[in-house]
Amino acid sequence: MQNPFGKKFYNGAPKAEGRFFPVAHLSEIQWKGQKAEQTGRLDPITFLTAIRDGVVIR
């Protein structure tokens, strides 16, 4: 996010404060109905489908 004065913020604080944290990760990817270790390149719609069908850990 950038304020009107051009200063950038990340998670509501300047980047130097390092307030970055993961919000979730996939513990399992489902590809074509089966568990997959990797998928290769995916277009945006297929990527979202793989996430939807996978197991997301929050």
N, C-alpha and C positions, 0 to 999 in steps of 0.2 A: 504494500500500500504506500502511496506517496501523498504527503500533505501538500497544501497549496504553496508552500515555500520550497518545494522540491526535495525535502528530506524523506528518505525511504524508511518504512517501518516493516518489521517482520514479527508477526504475532504480537503486535501492539508496542514493540520496543525497537530501538535502533539495532541494526545488524550486529554491532560490536558486542551487545549483551549476550549473544548466542542463545537466544530463547527458541531454538529449533528442537522439535521432537517428533518422532514418528506418530502417526495417528492410527495406523493399522498395518497389517501385513497379511499375505495369503499363506496359509499353511498347506493348502492343497489347490492345485489348478485342475479344473475339469475341461477336457478338450475332446469334443465329439463324443461325449458321453462316457469317457474314461479318464482315470487319473493320469496326469501327464507330468513329467519332470521338466519339460520345456515345450514351448509352442512354436518358436521361430517368430518371424515377423507377422504382425496382425494389423488389420485395418482398425480404425476406431470402434466400429460397431462390434466386430468380432472380439476385440479386446474387452469391451464392456460386458459382453456375453460370458466370456471366460471368467471374469471377476464375479459376475452374478452367480454363476454356477459353481464357483470355487468356495473354499472355506476361508472366511475372513476372520482374523483374530484382532480384536480391538483392545 
